[in-house]
Amino acid sequence: MALLNDGRIIFQAPTREFFDNYDLLIANRIYPPEVTQMAGILKKDGFWTGPLPLDIEQARKQIRKSLARVV
């Protein structure tokens, strides 16, 4: 995937890596899926580890792993 600004590529990466650059996307007014946005906010606050999810299933798996470590 590529992020363009004024016709120039400013960032290019495979899908997973592209959406893992949450701050860059938001700064350029590109809004990822809501579940990715939620995890991005949690990551900034130190409550999310690992890659940002692209869908609900990925988020569910990561949350289960995190909770299993706590219990």
QUIKA-V214590 format. One record per residue. N is the residue number from 1. RES is the residue in three letters. PSI is psi as a letter, one per 40 degrees, with the letter a starting at -180 (999 if undefined). OMEGA is omega in whole degrees, -180 to 180 (NA if undefined). Layout:
# QUIKA-V214590
n/res/psi/omega
N/RES/PSI/OMEGA
N/RES/PSI/OMEGA
This chain:
# QUIKA-V214590
n/res/psi/omega
1/MET/i/-179
2/ALA/i/175
3/LEU/h/-179
4/LEU/i/174
5/ASN/h/-176
6/ASP/f/177
7/GLY/e/-180
8/ARG/i/176
9/ILE/h/178
10/ILE/e/176
11/PHE/h/179
12/GLN/h/-178
13/ALA/i/172
14/PRO/i/-173
15/THR/d/-178
16/ARG/d/-179
17/GLU/d/180
18/PHE/d/-177
19/PHE/e/177
20/ASP/e/176
21/ASN/f/-173
22/TYR/d/-176
23/ASP/d/178
24/LEU/d/180
25/LEU/d/-179
26/ILE/d/179
27/ALA/d/-180
28/ASN/e/178
29/ARG/f/172
30/ILE/h/-175
31/TYR/h/179
32/PRO/i/176
33/PRO/i/-176
34/GLU/d/180
35/VAL/d/177
36/THR/d/178
37/GLN/d/179
38/MET/d/-179
39/ALA/d/178
40/GLY/d/177
41/ILE/d/179
42/LEU/d/179
43/LYS/d/178
44/LYS/d/-180
45/ASP/e/178
46/GLY/e/-177
47/PHE/e/180
48/TRP/h/176
49/THR/i/178
50/GLY/a/-178
51/PRO/i/178
52/LEU/h/-179
53/PRO/i/176
54/LEU/e/178
55/ASP/i/-177
56/ILE/d/-179
57/GLU/d/178
58/GLN/d/178
59/ALA/d/-180
60/ARG/d/-180
61/LYS/d/-179
62/GLN/d/179
63/ILE/d/179
64/ARG/d/178
65/LYS/d/-179
66/SER/d/-180
67/LEU/d/179
68/ALA/d/178
69/ARG/d/-178
70/VAL/d/-175
71/VAL/999/NA
